[in-house]
Amino acid sequence: MADIQLKNGFLRIATELMNEIIRRDFSKRQLAILHFIIRLSYGCHQKDCLIEKFNAFEIAGLNKSDIKKELQFLRDCRVINWDEKKWYFP
């Protein structure tokens, strides 16, 4: 296992956000997407992020054919805000 010390970096995330993630019954793919978006937003000290291509989600272990379907589901359930034209996640 990698060295998991705080000195090597960490994410600071709002308690309310983490509580909602824990409380809801997300699929493994949906959790991977949420963690990826959180990493690119909160992990970079931002409230939102811009992901320009589907390929970026492959780092979260997702197949291209599943990404858009899961993003649309999360948007329709009001879990994420997604501007499909700009790939912007506010």
CORWOWO-V221755 format. One line per field, one symbol per residue. ss: DSSP state (2 for helix, 1 for strand, 0 for the rest). A space follows every 10 residues. Layout:
ss=???
This chain:
ss=0000022200 0000222222 2220000222 2222222222 2222000011 0002222222 0002222222 2222220000 0010000110
